Amino acid sequence: MSRRSPKTDFDYQAAALDDIRGRRVEDCKPSFHALSRDYFTREAHQHFASEAVVFCLLMMTAALPLLDGASAVIQLINLAGKPF
């Protein structure tokens, strides 16, 4: 069983530098600023409440182990200061 190579296109033509047209960055539409402004005016406020609730839950979840660790360190310091 012989395998055939896929057919390829050999009509490659290099572009001449005369064909390249430079343009300023300001001419590109829409700009990143316009895209972000559009997002914040149309979509961001719709999801703000749910994202704020999730953020608060994440912060509370992260704060509980930190407070528990701080309490353990304080207990360790108190026990280290007492004589046996």
Secondary structure, DSSP 4 states (H G I P E B T S, - for coil): -PPPPPP------PPPGGG-----GGGSSS-HHHHHHHHHHHTHHHHHHHHHHHHHHHHHHHHHHHHHHHHHHHHHHHHHHS--
